[in-house]
Amino acid sequence: MNVIRGVIGWQAAGPQPSGAETIQKLCDRVASSTLLEDRRDAVRALKSLSKKYRMEVGTQAMDHLINVLQTDRSDSEILGYALDTLYNIICNDEEEEQDESEDAVTPVLVSGKHKNIPIPDENAQKQADDLGAQFTETFIQDSEHVTLLLTLLEEFDFHVRWPGVKLLTALLKNQGVQVQGIILVSPMGVSRLMDLLADSREVIRNDGLLLLQQLTKSNAAIQKIVAFENAFERLLDIITEEGSSDGGIVVEDCLLLLLNLLKNNSSNQNFFKEGSYIQRMKPWFEVGDDNSGWSAQKVTNLHLMLQLVRVMVSPVNSPGATASCQKSMYQCGLLQQLCTILMATGVPADILTETINTVSEVIRGSQVNQDYFASVNAPSNPPRPAIVVLLMSMVNERQPFVLRCAVLYCFQCFLYKNQKGQSEIVATLLPSTIDANSISAGQLLCGGLFSADSLSNWCAAVALAHALQDNLTQKEQLLRVQLATSLGKPPVSLLQQCTNILSQGDKIVRRGSKVQTRVGLLMLLCTWINNCPIAVTHFLHNQENVPFLTAQISENLGEDERLVQGLCALLLGICIYYNDNSLENYTKEKLKQLIEKRIGKENFVEKLGFITKHELYSRAAQKPQPVFPSPEQMLFDHEFTKLVKELEGMITKAVHKSSEEEKKEEEVKKTLEQHDNIVTQYKELIREQDAQIQQLKEQVSSMSSQNEQMQTTLTQQLSQIQQHKDQYNILKLKLGKENQSNSQGDGSQINGLQTEELTQLREEVEELRKQHSLLQTQLSEKDTLINTLRSETMQAVEGSAEGSDNTELLKELEALRNQIQSQSAEINQMKAERQELLRRAEAGSSDAVSGSDGSLDAAKMAELDSRLAAQTAETERLKEEAKSSSETRADLEQQLASATSTVAILQTEKSKLQTEVQESKKEQDDLLMLLADQDQKIHSLKQRLKDLGETVDDEDDLDARDQTDDDEEDDEDED
């Protein structure tokens, strides 16, 4: 206050200056003072006055404060005061404004006296909002101001960064779209704001979350930039650090920011899924056994977490993205965790409702998830399927309305594109599968369909209609369902019971909400007989149905009954469109004549149009989830609205068509069917041809690759051939030049030789000498090889001489065989004689032959036995000799075979060696000729050197000199 006193010249007595005057003096001081301390004190004074005199400070001091931000960047204290002052004049927070509104009173004259009455809070808040919007618009007129503010956020000083974050948040609240545009085009603008999440000071980090919430509202471009600045990772880390669902308001702020980033943003949703962030959501939903006493903050956090899951699998997303997220949620166990919450006890009602809605959208259209949900059982005794437990809540009128709507939505999502689930639900209604000891889903639906509660009637009818949606088989199966109405009366079909309630005006329908019940039954019947001629025939078979429908349509009823009339017209139109003319009294033509006579075609079409014109029809057509403010407004189902939209035009055309047009249409249909069959055949033929073409393409590609390889090989071979040709031509030219140089030995050329040529000639002579010695060495090696081969050939000839010995052994072996055969024949003869003698001896003993004859025969027998034994021993000995001879023969044969193969090999080698010898002789001849040529050339070169006056040593002299050198070396060694 000392600063204010110094400015306004504080006096104890006298008139006090107004607030505007004080603010004007402070602004002048900020603008004109040269000392930083004076400016700082003035800005501090403006800050203290900015809440009470918001209008004056905003209008007079804003430009000076902005100038301070631009010029006094070095002093963090004055920057903090300026930012706080700007925040106070721009912010519209209700809590801060209430302090001022309590002091603001208006004098009102009451019975001649003044009475102070406070200004209404709404008017004060509206004025404050308008004032904040005006100051915000003034501040952002120059986009550089926002850029300056973003630059100041890079300051680490708490007194600069924190008020800067609050000021930018206030600007976004008041003029979000304009400020978002400026930040979006500012270089590194969003990145600077993302750095706030990494600040170690929780106050700045938490206010940074609020800033990013305002920044990402309804701006897909900024949402994408924030997401790719690693926002998901940072936010999930903060949620984990703060305790997940048990955390405080910071967790709520993080979840709100995540919802902003993901809602209606397919790019961010895909990035969230691909980054495996869905798996990190599972620990959020871990609940214990005791779920009582949840705090309000935990309920809020868990509610936002469930909404985050729903955003990822919302029906408004693309089908592919939704299916991918549903698969990930099942694989990581998130769906299982949600089902655990669903079946847990003590969970608050609003969390349970939101969990049911979340599970509904996680399983919607996903066969794997739907199958898992069908297998979930409630922890009861005995265990019951979760579907049955949920349906019990739906048909119970004591349950909350929002919970019953959530259960209906869950049942619809379970049956969506799930023919297996539809068949299981319908099967619980069939006579063969009804179990009297347990409650099934079909029994609950039938009980709700005919209960006294109109909302239960409607919910059960819609649920049963979803069990028949786009499933012709189950529509036909449901015709088999029989209901027992009362004792002593025969059972009636479910279809008959529904039509009886509609036509006879049952007591259930005549209660307070009969319109809701009738609408539900009519929607069920329309869905049931749609695209099912058998069901249409069953419906028309009851003689009372058509008169009831025509009577309902033709009557002039009130507004509430117009919807029922439209649905009756739709039901009758379906009976016309899908009529197979199996009943003579109710063919298509007769029903159309009936409409024309009793209702009128135009009137019929007008009543049919009442459905789509109803206000609740458009609301139900927006999204699949049944959301209604009150039970009375629960009239239309989302899937039924799509059915009405599809059938309305078709029924209108069918009613106005004549019989001739129908015949023509049937002919056209038949023609189209034939055409479709032909097209199908051609398609199959084309598929086969495509397969053949594909095979041929593969063959062509493989042959092309082979051709390319062959072309490459051929090119390489051609290049090699060309290289060889070039080398041959070069060698040929060299040889021709050498021959020419040898033939031309005249004195003019010799005299013209230079020293370099002489040196070259000497080198060539040395090289020729080396080649000569090398050829001599090779020649000696060839001679050695020839001698070796000759010796091996002689050994092979000696081995062939052994073959004669083998022939003699074979002859001896054959003689032994003949001897053995003759002895075997003799042994056989003796055995035969022995047998004859034994036979005769036996005959003699029986005829009592004399003793002399018996002794003679016995002696003869003994002799024969001895001879036989000797022959047997001889035979055994011969067999042994034959066996040994056979073994010897086998060995000899093996040796003979090996010798024969050796001889063949040696002969082959001999022929090769002879060929090599011939080639060696040729090579020797060539070498001799070459040596002769070389000697001649050396001689000619020596002669040329002598003619040139050079001293040339002969070979004899060189040998003598070498010998002399050797002798001298030996003498030195001896010494």
SULWOGI-V114066 format. One record per residue. RES is the residue in one small letter. SS is DSSP state (2 for helix, 1 for strand, 0 for the rest). PSI is psi in whole degrees, -180 to 180 (* if undefined). NEAR is the number of other ideal C-beta (glycine too) atoms within 8 Angstrom. Layout:
# SULWOGI-V114066
res: (RES	RES)
ss: (SS	SS)
psi: (PSI	PSI)
near: (NEAR	NEAR)
This chain:
# SULWOGI-V114066
res: (m	n	v	i	r	g	v	i	g	w	q	a	a	g	p	q	p	s	g	a	e	t	i	q	k	l	c	d	r	v	a	s	s	t	l	l	e	d	r	r	d	a	v	r	a	l	k	s	l	s	k	k	y	r	m	e	v	g	t	q	a	m	d	h	l	i	n	v	l	q	t	d	r	s	d	s	e	i	l	g	y	a	l	d	t	l	y	n	i	i	c	n	d	e	e	e	e	q	d	e	s	e	d	a	v	t	p	v	l	v	s	g	k	h	k	n	i	p	i	p	d	e	n	a	q	k	q	a	d	d	l	g	a	q	f	t	e	t	f	i	q	d	s	e	h	v	t	l	l	l	t	l	l	e	e	f	d	f	h	v	r	w	p	g	v	k	l	l	t	a	l	l	k	n	q	g	v	q	v	q	g	i	i	l	v	s	p	m	g	v	s	r	l	m	d	l	l	a	d	s	r	e	v	i	r	n	d	g	l	l	l	l	q	q	l	t	k	s	n	a	a	i	q	k	i	v	a	f	e	n	a	f	e	r	l	l	d	i	i	t	e	e	g	s	s	d	g	g	i	v	v	e	d	c	l	l	l	l	l	n	l	l	k	n	n	s	s	n	q	n	f	f	k	e	g	s	y	i	q	r	m	k	p	w	f	e	v	g	d	d	n	s	g	w	s	a	q	k	v	t	n	l	h	l	m	l	q	l	v	r	v	m	v	s	p	v	n	s	p	g	a	t	a	s	c	q	k	s	m	y	q	c	g	l	l	q	q	l	c	t	i	l	m	a	t	g	v	p	a	d	i	l	t	e	t	i	n	t	v	s	e	v	i	r	g	s	q	v	n	q	d	y	f	a	s	v	n	a	p	s	n	p	p	r	p	a	i	v	v	l	l	m	s	m	v	n	e	r	q	p	f	v	l	r	c	a	v	l	y	c	f	q	c	f	l	y	k	n	q	k	g	q	s	e	i	v	a	t	l	l	p	s	t	i	d	a	n	s	i	s	a	g	q	l	l	c	g	g	l	f	s	a	d	s	l	s	n	w	c	a	a	v	a	l	a	h	a	l	q	d	n	l	t	q	k	e	q	l	l	r	v	q	l	a	t	s	l	g	k	p	p	v	s	l	l	q	q	c	t	n	i	l	s	q	g	d	k	i	v	r	r	g	s	k	v	q	t	r	v	g	l	l	m	l	l	c	t	w	i	n	n	c	p	i	a	v	t	h	f	l	h	n	q	e	n	v	p	f	l	t	a	q	i	s	e	n	l	g	e	d	e	r	l	v	q	g	l	c	a	l	l	l	g	i	c	i	y	y	n	d	n	s	l	e	n	y	t	k	e	k	l	k	q	l	i	e	k	r	i	g	k	e	n	f	v	e	k	l	g	f	i	t	k	h	e	l	y	s	r	a	a	q	k	p	q	p	v	f	p	s	p	e	q	m	l	f	d	h	e	f	t	k	l	v	k	e	l	e	g	m	i	t	k	a	v	h	k	s	s	e	e	e	k	k	e	e	e	v	k	k	t	l	e	q	h	d	n	i	v	t	q	y	k	e	l	i	r	e	q	d	a	q	i	q	q	l	k	e	q	v	s	s	m	s	s	q	n	e	q	m	q	t	t	l	t	q	q	l	s	q	i	q	q	h	k	d	q	y	n	i	l	k	l	k	l	g	k	e	n	q	s	n	s	q	g	d	g	s	q	i	n	g	l	q	t	e	e	l	t	q	l	r	e	e	v	e	e	l	r	k	q	h	s	l	l	q	t	q	l	s	e	k	d	t	l	i	n	t	l	r	s	e	t	m	q	a	v	e	g	s	a	e	g	s	d	n	t	e	l	l	k	e	l	e	a	l	r	n	q	i	q	s	q	s	a	e	i	n	q	m	k	a	e	r	q	e	l	l	r	r	a	e	a	g	s	s	d	a	v	s	g	s	d	g	s	l	d	a	a	k	m	a	e	l	d	s	r	l	a	a	q	t	a	e	t	e	r	l	k	e	e	a	k	s	s	s	e	t	r	a	d	l	e	q	q	l	a	s	a	t	s	t	v	a	i	l	q	t	e	k	s	k	l	q	t	e	v	q	e	s	k	k	e	q	d	d	l	l	m	l	l	a	d	q	d	q	k	i	h	s	l	k	q	r	l	k	d	l	g	e	t	v	d	d	e	d	d	l	d	a	r	d	q	t	d	d	d	e	e	d	d	e	d	e	d)
ss: (0	2	2	2	2	2	2	2	0	0	0	0	0	0	0	0	0	0	2	2	2	2	2	2	2	2	2	2	2	2	2	2	0	0	0	2	2	2	2	2	2	2	2	2	2	2	2	2	2	0	0	0	0	2	2	2	2	2	2	2	2	2	2	2	2	2	2	2	2	2	2	0	0	0	0	2	2	2	2	2	2	2	2	2	2	2	2	2	2	2	0	0	0	2	2	2	2	2	2	2	2	2	2	0	1	1	1	1	1	1	0	0	1	1	1	1	1	1	0	0	2	2	2	2	2	2	2	2	2	2	2	2	2	2	2	2	2	2	2	0	0	0	2	2	2	2	2	2	2	2	2	2	0	0	0	0	0	2	2	2	2	2	2	2	2	2	2	2	2	2	2	2	2	2	0	2	2	2	2	2	2	2	2	2	2	0	0	0	2	2	2	2	2	2	2	2	2	2	0	0	0	2	2	2	2	2	2	2	2	2	2	2	2	2	2	0	0	0	0	2	2	2	2	2	2	2	2	2	0	0	2	2	2	2	2	2	2	2	2	2	2	0	0	2	2	2	0	0	2	2	2	2	2	2	2	2	2	2	2	2	2	2	0	0	0	2	2	2	2	2	2	2	2	2	0	0	0	0	2	2	2	2	2	2	2	0	0	0	0	0	0	0	0	0	0	2	2	2	2	2	2	2	2	2	2	2	2	2	2	2	2	2	0	0	0	0	0	0	2	2	2	2	2	2	2	2	2	2	2	2	2	0	0	2	2	2	2	2	2	2	2	2	2	0	0	0	0	0	2	2	2	2	2	2	2	2	2	2	2	2	2	2	2	0	0	0	2	2	2	2	2	2	2	2	2	0	1	1	0	0	0	0	0	1	1	2	2	2	2	2	2	2	2	2	0	0	0	0	0	0	2	2	2	2	2	2	2	2	2	2	2	2	2	2	2	0	0	0	2	2	2	2	2	2	2	2	2	0	0	0	2	2	2	0	0	0	0	0	0	0	2	2	2	2	2	2	2	2	2	0	0	0	0	2	2	2	2	2	2	2	2	2	2	2	2	2	2	2	0	0	0	2	2	2	2	2	2	2	0	0	0	1	1	0	0	0	0	0	0	0	0	1	1	2	2	2	2	2	2	2	2	2	2	2	0	0	0	0	0	0	0	0	0	2	2	2	2	2	2	2	2	2	2	2	2	2	2	2	2	0	0	0	2	2	2	2	2	2	2	2	2	0	2	2	2	2	2	2	2	2	2	2	2	2	0	0	0	0	2	2	2	2	2	2	2	2	2	2	2	2	2	2	2	2	2	2	2	0	0	0	0	0	0	2	2	2	0	2	2	2	2	2	2	2	2	2	2	2	0	0	2	2	2	2	2	2	2	2	0	2	2	2	2	0	2	2	2	2	2	2	0	0	0	0	0	0	0	0	0	0	2	2	2	0	0	0	0	2	2	2	2	2	2	2	2	2	2	2	2	2	2	2	2	2	2	2	0	0	2	2	2	2	2	2	2	2	2	2	2	2	2	2	2	2	2	2	2	2	2	2	2	2	2	2	2	2	2	2	2	2	2	2	2	2	2	2	2	2	2	2	2	2	2	2	2	2	2	2	2	2	2	2	2	2	2	2	2	2	2	2	2	2	2	2	2	2	2	2	2	2	2	2	2	2	2	2	2	2	2	2	2	2	2	0	0	0	2	2	2	2	2	0	0	0	2	2	2	2	2	2	2	2	2	2	2	2	2	2	2	2	2	2	2	2	2	2	2	2	2	2	2	2	2	2	2	2	2	2	2	2	2	2	2	2	2	2	2	2	2	2	2	2	2	2	2	2	2	2	2	2	2	2	2	2	2	2	2	2	2	2	2	2	2	2	2	2	2	2	2	2	2	2	2	2	2	2	2	2	2	2	2	2	2	2	2	2	0	0	0	0	2	2	2	2	2	2	2	2	2	2	2	2	2	2	2	2	2	2	2	2	2	2	2	2	2	2	2	2	2	2	2	2	2	2	2	2	2	2	2	2	2	2	2	2	2	2	2	2	2	2	2	2	2	2	2	2	2	2	2	2	2	2	2	2	2	2	2	2	2	2	2	2	2	2	2	2	2	2	2	2	2	2	2	2	2	2	2	2	2	2	2	2	2	2	2	2	2	0	0	0	0	0	0	0	2	2	2	2	2	2	2	2	2	2	2	2	2	2	2	2	2	2	2	2	0)
psi: (-20	-34	-45	-40	-40	-32	-47	1	66	129	141	-33	163	172	139	141	151	167	-39	-40	-43	-44	-37	-42	-40	-40	-41	-38	-39	-38	-34	-18	139	-24	136	-36	-39	-43	-39	-42	-38	-42	-37	-39	-39	-37	-43	-25	-8	-25	-43	-40	61	-46	-47	-46	-41	-42	-34	-32	-6	-45	-40	-37	-40	-38	-38	-43	-32	-34	-33	51	-22	-20	109	-27	-48	-32	-43	-41	-42	-42	-39	-40	-46	-39	-40	-35	-18	-30	146	27	133	-37	-38	-31	-22	-30	-36	-38	-24	-31	-17	115	159	127	129	134	119	114	43	2	153	136	131	118	129	148	138	139	-36	-44	-41	-42	-38	-43	-41	-40	-44	-41	-44	-39	-40	-48	-36	-43	-38	-41	-40	7	-37	115	-18	-25	-43	-40	-40	-40	-39	-36	-40	-25	-16	-16	133	-16	130	-39	-8	-45	-43	-51	-29	-41	-44	-40	-44	-34	-42	-39	-42	-35	-38	-43	70	-48	-45	-45	-37	-42	-40	-44	-36	-37	-7	133	128	25	-50	-36	-37	-38	-32	-26	-19	-30	-21	3	135	-16	118	-32	-46	-41	-43	-41	-29	-36	-44	-39	-46	-30	-47	-35	-36	5	120	35	99	-35	-47	-37	-42	-42	-44	-41	-41	-3	24	34	-39	-45	-45	-42	-41	-35	-41	-42	-42	-42	-34	-1	18	-128	-22	0	-177	-148	-24	-41	-41	-43	-41	-42	-39	-41	-40	-39	-40	-40	-29	-28	125	29	93	-34	-47	-35	-43	-39	-38	-41	-45	-27	5	34	-18	-37	-29	-7	-17	-45	-17	-30	22	115	152	-173	-35	106	21	152	36	140	160	-35	-38	-40	-43	-45	-46	-34	-42	-35	-41	-38	-35	-40	-41	-33	-36	-26	26	143	-19	-13	168	143	-39	-44	-41	-44	-39	-42	-39	-40	-44	-39	-34	-42	-35	-4	10	-40	-41	-38	-38	-39	-30	-44	-38	-38	1	161	149	5	135	151	-42	-34	-40	-42	-46	-33	-40	-44	-38	-47	-37	-47	-23	-32	-9	116	2	111	-41	-46	-37	-40	-40	-44	-36	-24	-6	133	146	146	66	175	109	160	138	148	147	-32	-42	-43	-41	-40	-32	-37	-34	-39	5	114	-12	-10	154	149	-44	-34	-40	-39	-40	-41	-42	-42	-39	-42	-39	-44	-33	-35	-5	117	39	81	-31	-46	-37	-43	-36	-39	-46	-33	-28	-11	-16	149	-33	-17	3	129	118	-19	-7	156	129	169	-38	-40	-40	-39	-42	-39	-41	-31	-32	24	176	-12	120	-34	-38	-40	-49	-47	-43	-40	-45	-42	-42	-34	-37	-25	-15	-3	120	38	92	-36	-45	-28	-41	-37	-37	-19	-18	-12	129	140	139	114	-50	168	139	-7	146	152	153	159	160	-40	-43	-39	-40	-45	-32	-42	-39	-43	-32	-8	58	160	-31	-35	-22	13	-169	-39	52	-27	-43	-42	-45	-38	-42	-44	-40	-39	-40	-46	-41	-43	-35	-50	-6	127	32	88	-33	-43	-36	-42	-43	-40	-42	-18	-27	117	-17	-13	-50	-45	-37	-44	-45	-36	-42	-41	-38	-18	155	99	178	-174	-39	-32	-9	-37	-41	-40	-44	-41	-35	-41	-40	-43	-42	-37	-38	-38	-30	-47	-40	28	130	11	30	-22	125	-35	-19	53	172	-46	-42	-37	-38	-38	-38	-41	-43	-35	-46	-27	-45	135	-43	-41	-39	-46	-37	-44	-35	-34	-10	-27	-55	-19	-9	141	-32	-16	-48	-34	-41	-25	-9	-46	157	-30	128	103	115	141	-28	158	-30	-27	7	89	-37	148	146	-48	-33	-34	-37	-36	-42	-43	-34	-38	-23	-50	-38	-43	-39	-44	-40	-36	-37	-8	145	172	-36	-42	-37	-41	-44	-40	-40	-41	-42	-40	-44	-44	-42	-38	-44	-44	-41	-39	-44	-44	-39	-44	-44	-38	-43	-42	-41	-39	-45	-44	-37	-41	-44	-43	-40	-43	-45	-38	-41	-42	-44	-42	-43	-43	-35	-42	-41	-42	-41	-41	-43	-39	-40	-45	-44	-41	-42	-44	-41	-40	-39	-43	-42	-41	-44	-40	-44	-44	-42	-45	-39	-45	-38	-42	-42	-45	-41	-41	-41	-44	-41	-40	-32	-38	-27	100	28	161	-23	-39	-38	-42	-23	-1	143	177	-38	-39	-38	-42	-42	-41	-40	-43	-40	-39	-47	-43	-39	-36	-45	-44	-38	-45	-39	-41	-37	-41	-45	-38	-41	-39	-40	-41	-43	-43	-39	-43	-40	-45	-35	-43	-42	-35	-40	-40	-38	-35	-42	-39	-34	-25	-29	-19	-30	-39	-39	-37	-42	-41	-38	-39	-45	-41	-39	-38	-41	-40	-44	-41	-42	-41	-41	-43	-36	-40	-42	-41	-42	-39	-43	-37	-39	-43	-39	-43	-40	-43	-41	-41	-43	-37	-42	-42	-38	-40	-36	-29	6	53	156	159	-32	-44	-38	-42	-36	-43	-37	-41	-40	-39	-42	-42	-43	-39	-41	-42	-42	-40	-42	-43	-37	-42	-43	-39	-42	-42	-42	-36	-42	-45	-40	-39	-46	-39	-39	-42	-42	-40	-42	-42	-43	-40	-40	-43	-39	-42	-43	-39	-41	-46	-37	-43	-43	-43	-43	-38	-40	-44	-37	-45	-41	-43	-40	-42	-43	-37	-45	-45	-38	-41	-42	-43	-40	-43	-45	-41	-40	-43	-41	-40	-40	-45	-42	-41	-43	-42	-42	-42	-45	-40	-41	-42	-41	-40	-41	-42	-32	-5	12	149	125	130	137	171	-36	-41	-40	-42	-41	-39	-40	-42	-42	-42	-39	-42	-40	-39	-40	-40	-41	-40	-40	-42	*)
near: (4	5	10	11	9	8	12	11	6	7	5	4	3	5	3	5	6	6	9	9	9	13	15	9	10	14	13	8	12	15	8	6	9	4	6	8	6	10	14	12	9	15	15	10	12	17	11	7	14	14	9	7	11	12	7	11	16	14	7	11	14	14	6	11	14	12	9	14	14	7	6	10	7	3	9	9	8	13	16	12	13	12	15	11	15	13	12	13	13	15	10	13	6	7	5	9	12	9	8	11	12	7	6	9	8	8	7	8	7	7	3	4	6	7	8	8	6	9	9	6	8	6	8	13	12	8	8	10	10	8	12	14	10	8	12	13	10	9	13	14	6	5	8	6	11	15	11	11	13	14	7	13	14	8	10	5	8	8	10	13	14	11	12	13	14	12	13	15	12	14	15	13	8	12	11	11	7	9	13	12	8	13	14	12	6	11	3	6	13	13	8	10	15	13	10	14	13	7	10	4	7	6	7	13	14	10	13	13	13	10	14	15	12	11	14	12	8	3	11	8	7	13	13	11	10	14	14	7	9	7	13	13	9	11	12	10	8	13	13	8	6	11	8	11	11	6	11	8	6	12	15	12	12	13	13	10	14	11	12	11	14	12	7	4	12	8	9	12	14	9	11	13	14	6	8	7	11	13	9	8	12	11	8	10	14	7	8	5	3	5	10	5	3	9	6	6	10	10	12	9	15	12	11	12	13	13	10	13	14	11	11	15	13	9	8	5	11	6	7	6	12	14	10	9	13	15	10	12	15	15	6	9	8	16	14	9	11	14	12	10	13	12	10	9	4	6	11	7	8	8	14	12	12	12	13	15	14	12	14	15	12	16	14	12	9	12	8	8	13	13	9	12	14	11	6	11	8	11	5	7	3	5	7	11	10	13	11	13	12	12	15	10	11	17	15	9	7	3	8	7	8	7	13	14	12	13	13	13	14	13	14	14	13	14	12	9	5	10	9	9	11	15	12	9	13	14	10	12	13	11	7	4	7	11	6	4	3	7	7	10	11	12	11	15	15	12	10	15	13	9	11	4	9	11	13	14	17	14	14	18	13	15	14	11	15	13	12	13	10	2	11	7	8	13	14	10	11	13	12	8	10	9	10	6	7	5	3	3	7	3	8	9	12	12	13	9	12	12	14	10	12	12	9	6	5	8	5	11	11	7	10	4	10	10	11	15	14	12	14	14	14	14	15	13	14	14	12	13	14	10	4	12	9	9	13	14	11	11	13	12	7	9	6	8	11	13	8	11	12	13	8	10	14	8	8	2	8	5	4	8	10	11	13	14	14	14	14	13	13	16	13	15	15	14	15	13	10	12	13	7	6	5	9	4	5	10	10	10	8	9	14	10	8	10	14	8	6	6	12	7	10	6	10	15	10	8	14	14	10	12	13	9	6	11	5	9	13	7	8	13	10	5	7	9	8	10	5	8	3	7	9	6	8	11	11	13	10	12	11	14	12	9	11	12	9	7	13	13	6	9	14	11	8	11	13	6	8	5	6	6	8	11	8	8	9	8	8	8	8	8	8	8	8	8	8	8	8	8	8	8	8	8	8	8	8	8	8	8	8	8	8	8	8	8	8	8	8	8	8	8	8	8	8	8	8	8	8	8	8	8	8	8	8	8	8	8	8	8	8	8	8	8	8	8	8	8	8	8	8	8	8	8	8	8	8	8	8	8	8	8	7	9	6	7	8	6	5	6	9	11	6	6	9	6	5	6	8	12	8	8	11	8	8	9	10	8	8	11	8	8	9	10	8	8	11	8	8	8	10	8	8	11	8	8	10	11	8	8	12	8	8	10	11	8	8	13	8	8	11	9	7	9	10	7	7	12	8	8	11	10	8	9	12	8	8	12	9	8	9	12	8	8	12	9	8	9	12	8	8	12	9	8	9	12	8	8	12	9	8	9	11	8	8	11	9	6	6	4	7	5	5	6	9	12	8	8	12	8	8	9	12	8	8	12	9	8	9	12	8	8	12	9	8	9	12	8	8	12	9	8	9	11	8	8	11	9	8	10	11	8	8	11	9	8	9	10	8	8	12	8	8	10	11	8	8	11	9	8	10	11	8	8	12	8	8	9	10	8	8	10	8	8	9	10	8	8	10	8	8	9	10	8	8	11	8	8	10	10	8	10	11	10	8	12	11	9	7	9	4	7	3	7	6	7	5	6	8	9	8	8	9	8	8	8	8	8	8	8	8	8	8	7	6	5	4)
